Amino acid sequence: MTEKEMIQKNIEEFSRIQDWMQVAEKDSAVYKAIKRRYTELKVMLQAFGINLTELDIIKE
C-alpha cells in the first residue's frame, strides 16, 4: 500500500468514525471505544501533515 493510499484509507475511516460518534451516547462504552480510534486516526493524519480543520467535525 502506498503512502497516498494509506492516507486516503485513514481519512475515510476518520470520517466514518465521526459519523458513529455523532449517533452514539457520549457516556456509553461504545462511544469511548470509538473515541480511542478517533484519537489514533487524528494523530496519524496529523503526522502525515493532513490539515484536519475541515475534516474534524467532532473537535475533541
mmCIF file of the N, C-alpha and C atoms, coordinates in Angstrom:
data_MODEL
# 
_entry.id   MODEL 
# 
loop_
_atom_site.group_PDB 
_atom_site.id 
_atom_site.type_symbol 
_atom_site.label_atom_id 
_atom_site.label_alt_id 
_atom_site.label_comp_id 
_atom_site.label_asym_id 
_atom_site.label_entity_id 
_atom_site.label_seq_id 
_atom_site.pdbx_PDB_ins_code 
_atom_site.Cartn_x 
_atom_site.Cartn_y 
_atom_site.Cartn_z 
_atom_site.occupancy 
_atom_site.B_iso_or_equiv 
_atom_site.pdbx_formal_charge 
_atom_site.auth_seq_id 
_atom_site.auth_comp_id 
_atom_site.auth_asym_id 
_atom_site.auth_atom_id 
_atom_site.pdbx_PDB_model_num 
ATOM 1   N N  . MET A 1 1  ? 0.852   -1.171 0.000  1.00 0.00 ? 1  MET A N  1 
ATOM 2   C CA . MET A 1 1  ? 0.000   0.000  0.000  1.00 0.00 ? 1  MET A CA 1 
ATOM 3   C C  . MET A 1 1  ? 0.899   1.237  0.000  1.00 0.00 ? 1  MET A C  1 
ATOM 4   N N  . THR A 1 2  ? 0.603   2.151  -0.900 1.00 0.00 ? 2  THR A N  1 
ATOM 5   C CA . THR A 1 2  ? 1.399   3.375  -0.966 1.00 0.00 ? 2  THR A CA 1 
ATOM 6   C C  . THR A 1 2  ? 0.992   4.323  0.160  1.00 0.00 ? 2  THR A C  1 
ATOM 7   N N  . GLU A 1 3  ? 1.823   5.317  0.396  1.00 0.00 ? 3  GLU A N  1 
ATOM 8   C CA . GLU A 1 3  ? 1.514   6.310  1.437  1.00 0.00 ? 3  GLU A CA 1 
ATOM 9   C C  . GLU A 1 3  ? 0.214   7.042  1.098  1.00 0.00 ? 3  GLU A C  1 
ATOM 10  N N  . LYS A 1 4  ? 0.030   7.362  -0.154 1.00 0.00 ? 4  LYS A N  1 
ATOM 11  C CA . LYS A 1 4  ? -1.185  8.051  -0.588 1.00 0.00 ? 4  LYS A CA 1 
ATOM 12  C C  . LYS A 1 4  ? -2.435  7.203  -0.314 1.00 0.00 ? 4  LYS A C  1 
ATOM 13  N N  . GLU A 1 5  ? -2.349  5.918  -0.610 1.00 0.00 ? 5  GLU A N  1 
ATOM 14  C CA . GLU A 1 5  ? -3.472  5.006  -0.352 1.00 0.00 ? 5  GLU A CA 1 
ATOM 15  C C  . GLU A 1 5  ? -3.754  4.885  1.146  1.00 0.00 ? 5  GLU A C  1 
ATOM 16  N N  . MET A 1 6  ? -2.691  4.838  1.942  1.00 0.00 ? 6  MET A N  1 
ATOM 17  C CA . MET A 1 6  ? -2.848  4.745  3.385  1.00 0.00 ? 6  MET A CA 1 
ATOM 18  C C  . MET A 1 6  ? -3.525  6.006  3.937  1.00 0.00 ? 6  MET A C  1 
ATOM 19  N N  . ILE A 1 7  ? -3.105  7.147  3.457  1.00 0.00 ? 7  ILE A N  1 
ATOM 20  C CA . ILE A 1 7  ? -3.716  8.405  3.892  1.00 0.00 ? 7  ILE A CA 1 
ATOM 21  C C  . ILE A 1 7  ? -5.190  8.432  3.509  1.00 0.00 ? 7  ILE A C  1 
ATOM 22  N N  . GLN A 1 8  ? -5.508  8.051  2.286  1.00 0.00 ? 8  GLN A N  1 
ATOM 23  C CA . GLN A 1 8  ? -6.897  8.032  1.830  1.00 0.00 ? 8  GLN A CA 1 
ATOM 24  C C  . GLN A 1 8  ? -7.737  7.094  2.688  1.00 0.00 ? 8  GLN A C  1 
ATOM 25  N N  . LYS A 1 9  ? -7.227  5.908  2.958  1.00 0.00 ? 9  LYS A N  1 
ATOM 26  C CA . LYS A 1 9  ? -7.938  4.928  3.794  1.00 0.00 ? 9  LYS A CA 1 
ATOM 27  C C  . LYS A 1 9  ? -8.200  5.493  5.188  1.00 0.00 ? 9  LYS A C  1 
ATOM 28  N N  . ASN A 1 10 ? -7.196  6.134  5.769  1.00 0.00 ? 10 ASN A N  1 
ATOM 29  C CA . ASN A 1 10 ? -7.348  6.698  7.105  1.00 0.00 ? 10 ASN A CA 1 
ATOM 30  C C  . ASN A 1 10 ? -8.315  7.883  7.133  1.00 0.00 ? 10 ASN A C  1 
ATOM 31  N N  . ILE A 1 11 ? -8.330  8.687  6.091  1.00 0.00 ? 11 ILE A N  1 
ATOM 32  C CA . ILE A 1 11 ? -9.283  9.793  6.011  1.00 0.00 ? 11 ILE A CA 1 
ATOM 33  C C  . ILE A 1 11 ? -10.705 9.257  5.929  1.00 0.00 ? 11 ILE A C  1 
ATOM 34  N N  . GLU A 1 12 ? -10.902 8.227  5.130  1.00 0.00 ? 12 GLU A N  1 
ATOM 35  C CA . GLU A 1 12 ? -12.239 7.621  5.012  1.00 0.00 ? 12 GLU A CA 1 
ATOM 36  C C  . GLU A 1 12 ? -12.686 7.029  6.334  1.00 0.00 ? 12 GLU A C  1 
ATOM 37  N N  . GLU A 1 13 ? -11.780 6.346  7.030  1.00 0.00 ? 13 GLU A N  1 
ATOM 38  C CA . GLU A 1 13 ? -12.126 5.771  8.330  1.00 0.00 ? 13 GLU A CA 1 
ATOM 39  C C  . GLU A 1 13 ? -12.401 6.871  9.354  1.00 0.00 ? 13 GLU A C  1 
ATOM 40  N N  . PHE A 1 14 ? -11.623 7.929  9.319  1.00 0.00 ? 14 PHE A N  1 
ATOM 41  C CA . PHE A 1 14 ? -11.814 9.062  10.231 1.00 0.00 ? 14 PHE A CA 1 
ATOM 42  C C  . PHE A 1 14 ? -13.212 9.654  10.048 1.00 0.00 ? 14 PHE A C  1 
ATOM 43  N N  . SER A 1 15 ? -13.642 9.763  8.820  1.00 0.00 ? 15 SER A N  1 
ATOM 44  C CA . SER A 1 15 ? -14.981 10.276 8.525  1.00 0.00 ? 15 SER A CA 1 
ATOM 45  C C  . SER A 1 15 ? -16.063 9.352  9.076  1.00 0.00 ? 15 SER A C  1 
ATOM 46  N N  . ARG A 1 16 ? -15.919 8.050  8.847  1.00 0.00 ? 16 ARG A N  1 
ATOM 47  C CA . ARG A 1 16 ? -16.898 7.073  9.360  1.00 0.00 ? 16 ARG A CA 1 
ATOM 48  C C  . ARG A 1 16 ? -16.953 7.087  10.882 1.00 0.00 ? 16 ARG A C  1 
ATOM 49  N N  . ILE A 1 17 ? -15.799 7.137  11.510 1.00 0.00 ? 17 ILE A N  1 
ATOM 50  C CA . ILE A 1 17 ? -15.729 7.157  12.977 1.00 0.00 ? 17 ILE A CA 1 
ATOM 51  C C  . ILE A 1 17 ? -16.491 8.363  13.522 1.00 0.00 ? 17 ILE A C  1 
ATOM 52  N N  . GLN A 1 18 ? -16.319 9.497  12.883 1.00 0.00 ? 18 GLN A N  1 
ATOM 53  C CA . GLN A 1 18 ? -17.017 10.697 13.343 1.00 0.00 ? 18 GLN A CA 1 
ATOM 54  C C  . GLN A 1 18 ? -18.537 10.557 13.180 1.00 0.00 ? 18 GLN A C  1 
ATOM 55  N N  . ASP A 1 19 ? -18.966 9.926  12.099 1.00 0.00 ? 19 ASP A N  1 
ATOM 56  C CA . ASP A 1 19 ? -20.407 9.674  11.919 1.00 0.00 ? 19 ASP A CA 1 
ATOM 57  C C  . ASP A 1 19 ? -20.941 8.829  13.070 1.00 0.00 ? 19 ASP A C  1 
ATOM 58  N N  . TRP A 1 20 ? -20.200 7.792  13.436 1.00 0.00 ? 20 TRP A N  1 
ATOM 59  C CA . TRP A 1 20 ? -20.630 6.914  14.523 1.00 0.00 ? 20 TRP A CA 1 
ATOM 60  C C  . TRP A 1 20 ? -20.629 7.655  15.859 1.00 0.00 ? 20 TRP A C  1 
ATOM 61  N N  . MET A 1 21 ? -19.640 8.522  16.070 1.00 0.00 ? 21 MET A N  1 
ATOM 62  C CA . MET A 1 21 ? -19.578 9.278  17.313 1.00 0.00 ? 21 MET A CA 1 
ATOM 63  C C  . MET A 1 21 ? -20.789 10.189 17.475 1.00 0.00 ? 21 MET A C  1 
ATOM 64  N N  . GLN A 1 22 ? -21.281 10.708 16.362 1.00 0.00 ? 22 GLN A N  1 
ATOM 65  C CA . GLN A 1 22 ? -22.420 11.618 16.428 1.00 0.00 ? 22 GLN A CA 1 
ATOM 66  C C  . GLN A 1 22 ? -23.711 10.914 16.841 1.00 0.00 ? 22 GLN A C  1 
ATOM 67  N N  . VAL A 1 23 ? -23.826 9.625  16.588 1.00 0.00 ? 23 VAL A N  1 
ATOM 68  C CA . VAL A 1 23 ? -25.061 8.912  16.927 1.00 0.00 ? 23 VAL A CA 1 
ATOM 69  C C  . VAL A 1 23 ? -24.946 8.104  18.218 1.00 0.00 ? 23 VAL A C  1 
ATOM 70  N N  . ALA A 1 24 ? -23.742 7.917  18.718 1.00 0.00 ? 24 ALA A N  1 
ATOM 71  C CA . ALA A 1 24 ? -23.543 7.145  19.949 1.00 0.00 ? 24 ALA A CA 1 
ATOM 72  C C  . ALA A 1 24 ? -23.752 8.039  21.171 1.00 0.00 ? 24 ALA A C  1 
ATOM 73  N N  . GLU A 1 25 ? -24.241 7.434  22.241 1.00 0.00 ? 25 GLU A N  1 
ATOM 74  C CA . GLU A 1 25 ? -24.388 8.143  23.512 1.00 0.00 ? 25 GLU A CA 1 
ATOM 75  C C  . GLU A 1 25 ? -22.994 8.427  24.076 1.00 0.00 ? 25 GLU A C  1 
ATOM 76  N N  . LYS A 1 26 ? -22.733 9.672  24.453 1.00 0.00 ? 26 LYS A N  1 
ATOM 77  C CA . LYS A 1 26 ? -21.388 10.047 24.901 1.00 0.00 ? 26 LYS A CA 1 
ATOM 78  C C  . LYS A 1 26 ? -20.936 9.324  26.162 1.00 0.00 ? 26 LYS A C  1 
ATOM 79  N N  . ASP A 1 27 ? -21.859 8.849  26.962 1.00 0.00 ? 27 ASP A N  1 
ATOM 80  C CA . ASP A 1 27 ? -21.492 8.150  28.195 1.00 0.00 ? 27 ASP A CA 1 
ATOM 81  C C  . ASP A 1 27 ? -21.320 6.643  27.999 1.00 0.00 ? 27 ASP A C  1 
ATOM 82  N N  . SER A 1 28 ? -21.548 6.165  26.796 1.00 0.00 ? 28 SER A N  1 
ATOM 83  C CA . SER A 1 28 ? -21.535 4.726  26.553 1.00 0.00 ? 28 SER A CA 1 
ATOM 84  C C  . SER A 1 28 ? -20.121 4.185  26.340 1.00 0.00 ? 28 SER A C  1 
ATOM 85  N N  . ALA A 1 29 ? -19.988 2.891  26.584 1.00 0.00 ? 29 ALA A N  1 
ATOM 86  C CA . ALA A 1 29 ? -18.716 2.210  26.334 1.00 0.00 ? 29 ALA A CA 1 
ATOM 87  C C  . ALA A 1 29 ? -18.387 2.226  24.845 1.00 0.00 ? 29 ALA A C  1 
ATOM 88  N N  . VAL A 1 30 ? -19.411 2.153  24.014 1.00 0.00 ? 30 VAL A N  1 
ATOM 89  C CA . VAL A 1 30 ? -19.211 2.187  22.561 1.00 0.00 ? 30 VAL A CA 1 
ATOM 90  C C  . VAL A 1 30 ? -18.574 3.517  22.150 1.00 0.00 ? 30 VAL A C  1 
ATOM 91  N N  . TYR A 1 31 ? -19.096 4.611  22.670 1.00 0.00 ? 31 TYR A N  1 
ATOM 92  C CA . TYR A 1 31 ? -18.546 5.937  22.342 1.00 0.00 ? 31 TYR A CA 1 
ATOM 93  C C  . TYR A 1 31 ? -17.081 6.019  22.769 1.00 0.00 ? 31 TYR A C  1 
ATOM 94  N N  . LYS A 1 32 ? -16.786 5.528  23.961 1.00 0.00 ? 32 LYS A N  1 
ATOM 95  C CA . LYS A 1 32 ? -15.407 5.585  24.460 1.00 0.00 ? 32 LYS A CA 1 
ATOM 96  C C  . LYS A 1 32 ? -14.464 4.773  23.585 1.00 0.00 ? 32 LYS A C  1 
ATOM 97  N N  . ALA A 1 33 ? -14.926 3.618  23.114 1.00 0.00 ? 33 ALA A N  1 
ATOM 98  C CA . ALA A 1 33 ? -14.106 2.791  22.224 1.00 0.00 ? 33 ALA A CA 1 
ATOM 99  C C  . ALA A 1 33 ? -13.903 3.474  20.875 1.00 0.00 ? 33 ALA A C  1 
ATOM 100 N N  . ILE A 1 34 ? -14.962 4.054  20.359 1.00 0.00 ? 34 ILE A N  1 
ATOM 101 C CA . ILE A 1 34 ? -14.869 4.768  19.085 1.00 0.00 ? 34 ILE A CA 1 
ATOM 102 C C  . ILE A 1 34 ? -13.935 5.966  19.230 1.00 0.00 ? 34 ILE A C  1 
ATOM 103 N N  . LYS A 1 35 ? -14.038 6.662  20.359 1.00 0.00 ? 35 LYS A N  1 
ATOM 104 C CA . LYS A 1 35 ? -13.198 7.841  20.567 1.00 0.00 ? 35 LYS A CA 1 
ATOM 105 C C  . LYS A 1 35 ? -11.718 7.480  20.597 1.00 0.00 ? 35 LYS A C  1 
ATOM 106 N N  . ARG A 1 36 ? -11.378 6.298  21.129 1.00 0.00 ? 36 ARG A N  1 
ATOM 107 C CA . ARG A 1 36 ? -9.971  5.856  21.102 1.00 0.00 ? 36 ARG A CA 1 
ATOM 108 C C  . ARG A 1 36 ? -9.465  5.770  19.662 1.00 0.00 ? 36 ARG A C  1 
ATOM 109 N N  . ARG A 1 37 ? -10.282 5.175  18.793 1.00 0.00 ? 37 ARG A N  1 
ATOM 110 C CA . ARG A 1 37 ? -9.879  5.054  17.386 1.00 0.00 ? 37 ARG A CA 1 
ATOM 111 C C  . ARG A 1 37 ? -9.838  6.425  16.713 1.00 0.00 ? 37 ARG A C  1 
ATOM 112 N N  . TYR A 1 38 ? -10.789 7.281  17.049 1.00 0.00 ? 38 TYR A N  1 
ATOM 113 C CA . TYR A 1 38 ? -10.815 8.657  16.543 1.00 0.00 ? 38 TYR A CA 1 
ATOM 114 C C  . TYR A 1 38 ? -9.495  9.358  16.883 1.00 0.00 ? 38 TYR A C  1 
ATOM 115 N N  . THR A 1 39 ? -9.053  9.213  18.122 1.00 0.00 ? 39 THR A N  1 
ATOM 116 C CA . THR A 1 39 ? -7.812  9.857  18.564 1.00 0.00 ? 39 THR A CA 1 
ATOM 117 C C  . THR A 1 39 ? -6.614  9.286  17.819 1.00 0.00 ? 39 THR A C  1 
ATOM 118 N N  . GLU A 1 40 ? -6.575  7.968  17.667 1.00 0.00 ? 40 GLU A N  1 
ATOM 119 C CA . GLU A 1 40 ? -5.476  7.330  16.929 1.00 0.00 ? 40 GLU A CA 1 
ATOM 120 C C  . GLU A 1 40 ? -5.409  7.841  15.495 1.00 0.00 ? 40 GLU A C  1 
ATOM 121 N N  . LEU A 1 41 ? -6.559  7.878  14.828 1.00 0.00 ? 41 LEU A N  1 
ATOM 122 C CA . LEU A 1 41 ? -6.588  8.341  13.438 1.00 0.00 ? 41 LEU A CA 1 
ATOM 123 C C  . LEU A 1 41 ? -6.197  9.806  13.339 1.00 0.00 ? 41 LEU A C  1 
ATOM 124 N N  . LYS A 1 42 ? -6.646  10.601 14.282 1.00 0.00 ? 42 LYS A N  1 
ATOM 125 C CA . LYS A 1 42 ? -6.325  12.026 14.276 1.00 0.00 ? 42 LYS A CA 1 
ATOM 126 C C  . LYS A 1 42 ? -4.815  12.234 14.382 1.00 0.00 ? 42 LYS A C  1 
ATOM 127 N N  . VAL A 1 43 ? -4.180  11.479 15.270 1.00 0.00 ? 43 VAL A N  1 
ATOM 128 C CA . VAL A 1 43 ? -2.729  11.577 15.440 1.00 0.00 ? 43 VAL A CA 1 
ATOM 129 C C  . VAL A 1 43 ? -2.009  11.131 14.171 1.00 0.00 ? 43 VAL A C  1 
ATOM 130 N N  . MET A 1 44 ? -2.451  10.018 13.593 1.00 0.00 ? 44 MET A N  1 
ATOM 131 C CA . MET A 1 44 ? -1.811  9.517  12.360 1.00 0.00 ? 44 MET A CA 1 
ATOM 132 C C  . MET A 1 44 ? -1.931  10.532 11.225 1.00 0.00 ? 44 MET A C  1 
ATOM 133 N N  . LEU A 1 45 ? -3.117  11.067 11.038 1.00 0.00 ? 45 LEU A N  1 
ATOM 134 C CA . LEU A 1 45 ? -3.320  12.018 9.940  1.00 0.00 ? 45 LEU A CA 1 
ATOM 135 C C  . LEU A 1 45 ? -2.506  13.282 10.150 1.00 0.00 ? 45 LEU A C  1 
ATOM 136 N N  . GLN A 1 46 ? -2.429  13.753 11.380 1.00 0.00 ? 46 GLN A N  1 
ATOM 137 C CA . GLN A 1 46 ? -1.611  14.935 11.662 1.00 0.00 ? 46 GLN A CA 1 
ATOM 138 C C  . GLN A 1 46 ? -0.140  14.641 11.416 1.00 0.00 ? 46 GLN A C  1 
ATOM 139 N N  . ALA A 1 47 ? 0.306   13.423 11.727 1.00 0.00 ? 47 ALA A N  1 
ATOM 140 C CA . ALA A 1 47 ? 1.695   13.041 11.476 1.00 0.00 ? 47 ALA A CA 1 
ATOM 141 C C  . ALA A 1 47 ? 2.006   13.030 9.982  1.00 0.00 ? 47 ALA A C  1 
ATOM 142 N N  . PHE A 1 48 ? 0.996   12.732 9.162  1.00 0.00 ? 48 PHE A N  1 
ATOM 143 C CA . PHE A 1 48 ? 1.161   12.774 7.710  1.00 0.00 ? 48 PHE A CA 1 
ATOM 144 C C  . PHE A 1 48 ? 1.068   14.200 7.170  1.00 0.00 ? 48 PHE A C  1 
ATOM 145 N N  . GLY A 1 49 ? 0.792   15.160 8.054  1.00 0.00 ? 49 GLY A N  1 
ATOM 146 C CA . GLY A 1 49 ? 0.716   16.556 7.636  1.00 0.00 ? 49 GLY A CA 1 
ATOM 147 C C  . GLY A 1 49 ? -0.647  16.960 7.104  1.00 0.00 ? 49 GLY A C  1 
ATOM 148 N N  . ILE A 1 50 ? -1.681  16.173 7.406  1.00 0.00 ? 50 ILE A N  1 
ATOM 149 C CA . ILE A 1 50 ? -3.028  16.480 6.937  1.00 0.00 ? 50 ILE A CA 1 
ATOM 150 C C  . ILE A 1 50 ? -3.638  17.542 7.844  1.00 0.00 ? 50 ILE A C  1 
ATOM 151 N N  . ASN A 1 51 ? -4.173  18.596 7.242  1.00 0.00 ? 51 ASN A N  1 
ATOM 152 C CA . ASN A 1 51 ? -4.860  19.651 7.981  1.00 0.00 ? 51 ASN A CA 1 
ATOM 153 C C  . ASN A 1 51 ? -6.276  19.163 8.290  1.00 0.00 ? 51 ASN A C  1 
ATOM 154 N N  . LEU A 1 52 ? -6.581  18.978 9.558  1.00 0.00 ? 52 LEU A N  1 
ATOM 155 C CA . LEU A 1 52 ? -7.871  18.423 9.954  1.00 0.00 ? 52 LEU A CA 1 
ATOM 156 C C  . LEU A 1 52 ? -8.938  19.485 10.202 1.00 0.00 ? 52 LEU A C  1 
ATOM 157 N N  . THR A 1 53 ? -8.638  20.731 9.943  1.00 0.00 ? 53 THR A N  1 
ATOM 158 C CA . THR A 1 53 ? -9.588  21.811 10.209 1.00 0.00 ? 53 THR A CA 1 
ATOM 159 C C  . THR A 1 53 ? -10.949 21.545 9.582  1.00 0.00 ? 53 THR A C  1 
ATOM 160 N N  . GLU A 1 54 ? -10.974 21.139 8.346  1.00 0.00 ? 54 GLU A N  1 
ATOM 161 C CA . GLU A 1 54 ? -12.233 20.892 7.648  1.00 0.00 ? 54 GLU A CA 1 
ATOM 162 C C  . GLU A 1 54 ? -12.770 19.486 7.891  1.00 0.00 ? 54 GLU A C  1 
ATOM 163 N N  . LEU A 1 55 ? -11.894 18.536 8.149  1.00 0.00 ? 55 LEU A N  1 
ATOM 164 C CA . LEU A 1 55 ? -12.301 17.139 8.301  1.00 0.00 ? 55 LEU A CA 1 
ATOM 165 C C  . LEU A 1 55 ? -12.835 16.807 9.679  1.00 0.00 ? 55 LEU A C  1 
ATOM 166 N N  . ASP A 1 56 ? -12.334 17.483 10.699 1.00 0.00 ? 56 ASP A N  1 
ATOM 167 C CA . ASP A 1 56 ? -12.677 17.141 12.078 1.00 0.00 ? 56 ASP A CA 1 
ATOM 168 C C  . ASP A 1 56 ? -13.945 17.878 12.520 1.00 0.00 ? 56 ASP A C  1 
ATOM 169 N N  . ILE A 1 57 ? -15.077 17.175 12.484 1.00 0.00 ? 57 ILE A N  1 
ATOM 170 C CA . ILE A 1 57 ? -16.331 17.795 12.892 1.00 0.00 ? 57 ILE A CA 1 
ATOM 171 C C  . ILE A 1 57 ? -16.612 17.589 14.372 1.00 0.00 ? 57 ILE A C  1 
ATOM 172 N N  . ILE A 1 58 ? -15.936 16.659 15.004 1.00 0.00 ? 58 ILE A N  1 
ATOM 173 C CA . ILE A 1 58 ? -16.131 16.383 16.427 1.00 0.00 ? 58 ILE A CA 1 
ATOM 174 C C  . ILE A 1 58 ? -15.328 17.369 17.269 1.00 0.00 ? 58 ILE A C  1 
ATOM 175 N N  . LYS A 1 59 ? -14.104 17.612 16.882 1.00 0.00 ? 59 LYS A N  1 
ATOM 176 C CA . LYS A 1 59 ? -13.188 18.560 17.531 1.00 0.00 ? 59 LYS A CA 1 
ATOM 177 C C  . LYS A 1 59 ? -12.981 18.280 19.026 1.00 0.00 ? 59 LYS A C  1 
ATOM 178 N N  . GLU A 1 60 ? -12.720 17.031 19.349 1.00 0.00 ? 60 GLU A N  1 
ATOM 179 C CA . GLU A 1 60 ? -12.417 16.658 20.747 1.00 0.00 ? 60 GLU A CA 1 
ATOM 180 C C  . GLU A 1 60 ? -10.949 16.360 20.890 1.00 0.00 ? 60 GLU A C  1 
# 
